[in-house]
Amino acid sequence: MQIVDAHQHFWDLQRNHVPWLSDPEPIAFRYGDYSMLRRNYLPPDYRKDANGYEVLGTVYIETEFDPTDPLGETAWVAEIKDRHGIPNVVVAQAWLDRGDRDEVLAAHGLNPLVRGIRHKPAAAAQPGLVERGASGSMDDPEWRHGFGLLAAQGLSFDLQTPWWHLDAAADLAADYPDTQIILNHAGLPADRSAEGLAAWRTALDALSERPNVALKISGIGIANEPWTVETNRRVVLEAIEAFSPERVMFGSNFPVDSLVASFGTIFDGFDQITRVFTDSERAAMFRDNACRIYRMEV
């Protein structure tokens, strides 16, 4: 099967400052211990991990690179592409509620590699703590003003937020219908209890009613558990059912998801789970949708 990896990362910790990986003090991380990620990860490493799979292209997603230098990340990635041929396109860093957003977004809009940006909005730690309108959230007027600048620059938006904020995401999508939103990591369904999955699915169904929203199935591992077809089948199938094969993409989230599985385990799992779909539907989800939504040629 031909693959366009819709979500992957690179970093060079000797050259660049990536705070969550470079700083000595670890932060809370949804997969637990991430010390194994504190090493350089570059295209030769990725190609070794993906050996045996026909990866036609990749989408580089910002890595929470030095927040004082969002344009420095895209300049570095351009060098990586020139040297190694991947990534094909970039989802860059920008801070939608920061004073430099206008010039940063304008520069990203002019960069031939950049297709969109990602800025993780403020989020509650659990459903019962949600406060609509919180500073830095998708309801924050200042954050929304920055979001409103994306369409004029031809930029999409990669959204990473837990499912209990998808009502705010649905409102955002409705208010800015000209901006393509791509929900990362299937809305982070970490709670695999019956109640947790039911609430996740309800939130996903509501968001899927917005035609300008697509979904990435990536980063769906569970802390301290191996990635298996059995643990992830329901999440994959219900995510596709909510959004349809026309608005779903698959991504490795490598090297982050190397903490829970090999590249092969993840993509073999996606392959096995999706065999209930037609060849054309599978081709759309594994390759064509990423090319269309991220406007890339492979």
C-alpha positions in Angstrom: 0.0 0.0 0.0 1.3 3.5 -0.9 1.5 5.8 2.2 1.6 9.5 2.7 2.5 9.9 6.3 0.3 12.8 7.4 2.0 13.4 10.8 5.7 13.0 11.6 8.5 15.0 13.2 12.3 15.6 12.9 14.7 17.2 15.4 18.4 17.9 15.8 19.0 18.6 19.5 22.6 19.5 18.9 21.7 22.3 16.6 18.2 23.4 17.7 16.5 24.1 21.0 13.3 22.1 21.5 12.4 22.9 25.1 10.5 19.8 26.0 13.4 17.6 24.7 16.3 19.9 25.4 15.6 21.3 28.9 16.8 19.2 31.8 13.5 19.2 33.7 11.0 16.8 32.2 7.4 17.8 31.7 4.2 15.7 32.1 3.8 13.6 29.0 0.8 11.6 27.9 3.0 8.5 27.1 4.9 8.6 30.3 8.7 8.4 30.2 9.9 10.0 27.0 13.7 9.9 27.7 14.1 7.7 24.6 13.1 10.6 22.5 15.9 12.8 23.7 18.1 12.0 20.7 18.4 13.4 17.2 15.8 12.1 14.8 16.4 12.8 11.1 15.3 11.4 7.7 17.8 8.5 7.7 16.3 7.5 11.1 12.8 7.8 9.7 13.6 5.8 6.6 15.1 3.0 8.7 11.9 2.9 10.8 9.7 2.9 7.7 11.9 0.4 5.8 9.7 -2.0 3.7 6.8 0.5 3.4 6.2 2.5 0.2 6.1 6.0 1.8 5.6 8.5 -1.0 5.8 11.6 1.1 5.4 13.0 4.6 3.9 16.0 6.4 6.2 17.5 9.0 4.4 18.8 12.0 5.9 21.5 14.2 7.8 20.1 17.2 7.3 22.8 19.8 10.6 24.2 18.6 12.1 27.2 20.4 9.0 29.4 20.8 11.1 32.6 20.3 12.0 31.5 16.8 9.1 29.9 14.9 10.6 30.9 11.5 13.9 29.3 12.5 12.2 25.9 12.5 10.8 26.2 8.9 14.2 27.4 7.7 15.9 24.4 9.3 13.3 22.0 7.8 13.9 23.5 4.3 17.5 22.5 4.7 16.5 19.0 5.7 14.2 18.7 2.7 16.9 20.0 0.3 19.4 17.4 1.7 17.1 14.4 2.1 14.0 14.9 -0.1 11.5 14.8 2.8 9.4 16.2 4.3 7.2 17.2 1.4 5.3 19.9 3.3 5.3 21.6 6.7 2.7 22.5 9.3 4.6 25.3 11.1 4.6 26.9 14.5 2.8 30.2 15.2 1.3 31.7 18.3 -2.1 33.0 17.4 -2.5 35.2 20.5 1.0 36.7 20.4 2.0 40.1 19.2 4.2 38.8 16.4 1.5 36.7 14.8 0.9 39.0 11.8 4.4 38.9 10.6 4.9 35.2 11.4 1.8 34.1 9.6 2.7 36.4 6.6 6.1 34.7 6.4 4.6 31.2 6.7 2.1 32.1 4.0 4.9 33.0 1.6 7.0 29.9 2.3 6.5 27.4 -0.4 6.9 24.5 2.0 4.3 25.6 4.6 0.7 24.5 4.3 -0.6 25.3 7.7 0.2 26.0 11.3 -0.4 24.4 14.7 -0.9 26.2 18.0 -2.2 24.0 20.7 -5.0 26.0 22.4 -5.3 26.0 26.2 -7.1 22.9 27.4 -8.5 21.5 30.6 -6.9 18.4 32.1 -10.2 16.6 32.2 -13.8 17.0 31.0 -15.2 18.3 34.3 -12.7 21.2 34.4 -13.6 22.7 31.0 -14.2 26.5 31.2 -15.4 27.9 27.9 -13.8 31.3 27.3 -10.6 30.6 29.2 -7.5 32.6 28.2 -5.6 31.0 25.4 -8.5 28.7 24.5 -10.4 28.5 21.2 -13.0 30.9 22.7 -10.4 33.5 23.6 -11.1 36.6 21.4 -7.4 37.3 21.0 -6.7 33.7 20.0 -9.6 33.8 17.6 -8.4 37.0 16.0 -5.2 35.2 15.2 -7.1 32.3 13.8 -9.0 34.6 11.6 -5.8 35.6 9.8 -5.1 32.1 8.5 -7.4 32.1 5.5 -6.0 35.2 3.9 -2.5 33.6 4.0 -3.8 30.3 2.5 -3.0 28.4 5.7 -4.8 25.5 7.2 -4.9 24.7 11.0 -3.8 21.5 12.7 -5.8 21.3 16.0 -4.5 19.2 18.8 -6.9 19.2 21.7 -8.7 16.6 23.8 -12.2 15.6 22.8 -13.8 17.5 25.6 -13.0 20.7 23.8 -14.4 19.6 20.4 -17.6 21.7 21.1 -15.4 24.8 21.0 -13.7 23.4 17.8 -17.1 22.9 16.1 -18.0 26.6 16.9 -14.6 27.7 15.6 -15.1 25.7 12.4 -18.6 27.2 11.9 -17.4 30.8 12.4 -14.4 30.4 10.1 -15.7 28.1 7.3 -13.0 29.1 4.8 -10.2 27.7 7.0 -9.4 24.0 6.8 -9.1 22.4 10.2 -7.4 19.0 10.7 -8.0 17.4 14.1 -4.8 15.6 15.3 -4.6 12.3 17.0 -8.3 11.5 16.6 -9.2 13.9 19.4 -7.0 12.1 22.0 -9.3 9.2 23.1 -7.0 8.2 26.0 -9.9 7.0 28.2 -10.9 3.6 26.8 -13.7 2.9 29.2 -17.1 2.5 27.7 -18.2 5.8 29.1 -15.0 7.6 27.9 -15.3 6.2 24.4 -19.0 7.1 24.2 -18.3 10.7 25.2 -15.5 10.9 22.7 -17.6 9.6 19.9 -20.5 12.0 20.7 -18.0 14.9 20.5 -16.5 13.6 17.3 -19.9 13.2 15.7 -20.7 16.9 16.5 -17.4 18.1 15.0 -17.8 16.0 11.9 -20.9 18.0 10.9 -18.5 20.9 10.0 -17.4 20.3 6.4 -14.2 22.2 6.8 -12.8 19.7 9.4 -10.8 16.6 8.6 -9.4 14.0 11.0 -6.0 12.4 11.4 -5.7 9.0 12.9 -2.4 9.2 14.6 -0.9 9.3 18.1 -3.6 7.0 19.5 -1.3 4.9 21.7 -2.0 4.4 25.4 0.5 5.1 28.0 2.4 2.1 29.3 0.6 -0.3 26.9 1.7 -1.8 23.6 0.0 -0.6 20.4 -2.3 -3.5 19.3 -5.1 -3.9 16.8 -7.4 -5.1 19.6 -6.9 -1.9 21.7 -7.3 0.5 18.7 -9.7 -1.2 16.4 -12.8 0.6 17.8 -11.1 4.0 17.9 -10.0 3.7 14.2 -13.3 2.4 12.9 -15.5 4.9 14.8 -13.3 7.8 13.8 -13.7 6.8 10.2 -17.4 6.2 10.6 -17.8 9.7 12.1 -15.8 11.5 9.4 -16.1 9.1 6.4 -13.1 7.8 4.4 -13.2 11.1 2.4 -12.0 13.2 5.4 -9.6 10.8 7.2 -5.8 10.5 7.0 -3.3 8.2 8.7 -0.1 9.4 10.3 2.8 7.6 12.2 3.4 10.4 14.7 7.0 9.2 14.6 9.3 9.3 16.4 6.9 10.0 19.3 4.8 6.9 18.8 8.0 4.8 18.8 7.4 4.8 22.6 4.4 2.5 22.1 5.1 0.6 18.9 7.3 0.2 15.8 6.3 2.0 12.5 5.4 -1.4 11.1 3.2 -2.4 14.0 1.2 0.9 13.6 0.8 0.8 9.9 0.2 -2.9 9.7 -2.5 -2.3 12.4 -4.1 0.4 10.3 -4.0 -1.9 7.3 -5.6 -4.8 9.1 -8.3 -2.7 10.7 -9.3 -1.0 7.4 -9.7 -4.1 5.3 -13.4 -3.7 5.6 -13.2 -0.7 3.3 -12.9 -0.7 -0.5 -9.5 -0.3 -2.2 -10.4 3.3 -3.3 -11.5 4.2 0.2 -8.2 2.8 1.6 -6.2 4.6 -1.0 -7.9 7.9 0.0 -7.2 7.4 3.7 -3.6 6.2 3.3 -2.5 8.6 0.5 -4.9 10.7 -1.5 -6.6 12.7 1.3 -3.3 13.9 2.7 -2.2 15.0 -0.8 -5.5 16.9 -1.3 -5.8 18.5 2.1 -2.2 19.5 2.4 -1.9 20.4 -1.3 1.1 18.3 -1.9 2.4 16.4 -4.9 4.3 13.1 -4.4 
